[in-house]
């Protein structure tokens, strides 16, 4: 990475994740006792921060299955010292803020991808937004939240098993759409390269399956659309692309009622007139 202008991201891209949730909590709301996030009309939400956390975790675990498998696909081999994670539980903020901008972007992959706003705290430098921005994931239809009481393990020295009233809070079924965008204008500031983006695209398909938990056991990305424009400025509307690939409920169903399965939705394809305005259209889940 000695020449910061070599292989920088040079094309705009639009992405759309189609995420199916079955009897799981894809993103708990701390303001509502970790209930699945939900807006006033009943539609579910997944915050961008929660998704980026999963991506960061998979890149950080250099001895993990995902990193070991994905990193083998790069030639030359990735230099681990250039793919560290700044927003890590192991990283001290004081250590980050002691770095200058060049040292920060050289070391931290998530800084190059998502931005390096930590560097501006206590200094006279502007906030640097990232090349990749994930939007809010919103369900196509309202979701039904179910709550159950579960048992707690006994406290040491206490033979009684406790109860956790309504602690198990899940979405019965939902299909969420989360857009994301690649903005090459920011690359000159964060030094985000095409290799950095390639790594992100290879990690995305494993974001849920390899970070599953007790309460998030059945969440899967059904489609991960990645649409590269023909120029840095963009060759068509982001919204037109997103709208074209957002699943719709079948005509015989009420879209304002929660769905019960993936079969409740109509498959979508990108129209020819939009496809022709793009360099490339890929479903990362097929790779």
Secondary structure, DSSP 8 states (H G I E B T S, - for coil): --STTTTB--S-EEEEEEEEEEEE-SSEEGGGTTEE-B-TTSEEEE-HHHHHHHHHHHHH-TTSHHHHHHHTT-SS---GGGSB-SS-TT--HHHHHTS-HHHHHHHBHHHHHHB-GGGGTTSS----B-SEEE--EEEEEE--EEEEEEEE---TT----EEEEEEEEEEEEEEEEEEEEE-GGGHHHH--BHHHHHHHHHHHTTTTTTS--SSS-SEEEEEEEEEEESSSS-SS-HHHHHHHHS-EE-TTS-TTS---SGGGEE-----HHHHTTEEEEEEGGG-
